[in-house]
Amino acid sequence: MTTQDRARDWLDDYAARLDDVAARAEQAGTEMAAVTGTARSRDGSVTVTVEPSGALLDVVFSPAAASITRERLAEQLLGTAAEARRQAAAEAVEAAERLWGADSATMSLLRASLTGPAQ
């Protein structure tokens, strides 16, 4: 095999690996776009749906919300949103692990961005 043949084989292999990474990244993007977390407060006054980043997608106040103070409702909202974010982050990590492998560098970065360092 000539040097030119080896170089061509290396380039072909590299291009195939890039295509694989691009396909997995597209699949990950599709799966991540569908990930949400929904939680309901213990007293049932609020239900929150968020993205893995914590961005609010939906907030629903039940009739029970009218019977608690605004301060308590705010506490319920914040706590419930945090729980929904934890759920969404866990789901996002699980989806990404299926694509990238649990021990990959990609997963280390994703886990840190979604759940914080050392988790």
Summary of the structure (lengths in Angstrom):
residues: 119
radius of gyration: 21.4
end to end distance: 48.0
largest distance: 80.9
contacts: 315
relative contact order: 0.13
helix: 66%
strand: 13%
